[in-house]
Amino acid sequence: MRRKRKIALAVLAVIIVFCLWYTRPRSFDDLVGEGEFQNFSLIATKDSEPSGALQLDSSGGRGETAGALREILQSCQYRVSLRSLLPLPNLGAGRGSGETTILISAATGEDEWFTAAYQGAAAEFGSNGRTIFTRAQDKAIAEKILAFVKEYGQKWETDS
């Protein structure tokens, strides 16, 4: 009986250590790779209203803009959720009214790309078919990205 208990405690300790290791804070580069943005699109919406969206696209030779965006994204550490290990469908980040949602899509190489969705401190990264759910250590990261979009982006309206 003592042997079974020791084995169970050892397995539990391994699981706990794995969970702590997996949810450790990670950098932006650890999550999506270190490549330079070759092309990106960034959209910010409030209350899921596309008419108030701001869009920024790097096409047209805006290399300094891509570098500034990457700096903002790299300034934050992200804690990965254990939910990323489970093959669950995306249930959304519990969007509330008045929330700003930031959607980023970028190519970092010929066959390398990522998408990111920010809402408050919640961030969801998709890269080459894998989704990683995180919580940003910097609670104001979405506001920093929104300020960047307001500075460099253009407001677009839908025909309604």
Disulfide bonds with the S-S distance in Angstrom:
none
